[in-house]
Amino acid sequence: MSYPKTVRTIVVVTLFCLLTTTVFADVTDAPSKELPPWQPPSVQDVRAKAFTWLDSQGADESARAAAKELWSNLPEAPTDAELLECLAGTFALVDQHAAALVELCSKPRRRPTLPNHDWLIDDKTPPLVAANMRLFYGRWLAHRSLFDESLEQLAGLQPDEVVAPAMLLFYRGVVYHRLLDKESGLAALRRLLAGAESSPRRYVAVARLVQHDLKMLKADTLDHISRRMDDIRRRLDLGRAGEKVMQIEDGVIASLDKLIKKIEDEQSNCSCNSGGNIQSGKPAQDSRILGGKGRGNVTRRSFQGEADWGDLPPKQREETLQQIGRDFPAHYRDVIEQYFRRLATDGGR
């Protein structure tokens, strides 16, 4: 039986869903009828709000003309992304903060330190601008695997505050999924699927896959461990090598401790249930009854606090990996071997 694979990138999964017409009804529950309904606003309504905002900002004729051109070039039935980008472009015509953010999101990210955008949560920023620009920015961050930063922008927003509610709930669910926050991710996806009829089909298809993957996720399993290792690699690739990464590494090592302890306990129980006979690993040289006067006491070993797994002697490490390899799929051994090598190279961190 194969284990469910983590959704590596939004693009790959989205392409898959666009190439298939299968409805994944067997991997999701029916949307809860208790969830509050939400509806996307009409294009005409969004356009009217945009020009009302321009008037409130005292936009001159050139800015209004540029805004009219933006909206006239919008397709008759725009996607939620096209609608949000058009609105953001309108804000950028007269708001210097919005203009800087639109420029940032139009270029590849080239530096690990992001500019300060506290104006997005400033009470002085109009709610229409703040909510939609946070969604605009949060989506850009998610596409660049900056999931913690993306969540800071998306958390707390409500579907009726933005012009693309399905986008908000979808990206929030994806970010929680990548951060392995099971309950929060499922809550966001349930809210999205409650309005499935009003959501783009690509969002619904991917959301159902992600929802199924989150439901199968169990803490302290090798699948959970391997995903946290992948999260560590992502953070290090982004230059995030601080306390958060160290906490995740400690959690991974603790989970490995639990798994190995569980295997040892199972082996011990198996030996005790084998009839009470303690058998040697070597056959007796003579056919005779063997006796023993020992009390059967063993030296208890504690792995906590003595050494990191990356510091285990080669013999003990190999014995541990062989045991894991017998009980779980082979690719998990490769993941753990890579992690041991990283720990050894980084000096235990």
Secondary structure, 3 states (H helix, E strand, C coil): CCCCCCCCCHHHHHHHHHCCCCCCHHHCCCCCCCCCCCCCCCHHHHHHHHHHHHHHCCCCHHHHHHHHHHHHCCCCCCCHHHHHHHHHHHHHCCCHHHHHHHHHHCCCCCCCCCCCCHHHHCCCCCHHHHHHHHHHHHHHHHHCCCHHHHHHHHCCCCHHHCCCHHHHHHHHHHHHHHCCCHHHHHHHHHHHHHCHHHCCHHHHHHHHHHHHHHHHCCCCCHHHHHHHHHHHHHHHHCCCCCHHHHHHHHHHHHHHHHHHHHHHHHHHHHHHCCCCCCCCCCCCCCCCCCCCCCCCCCCCCCCCCCCCHHHCCHHHHHHHHHHHHHHCCHHHHHHHHHHHHHHHHCCCC
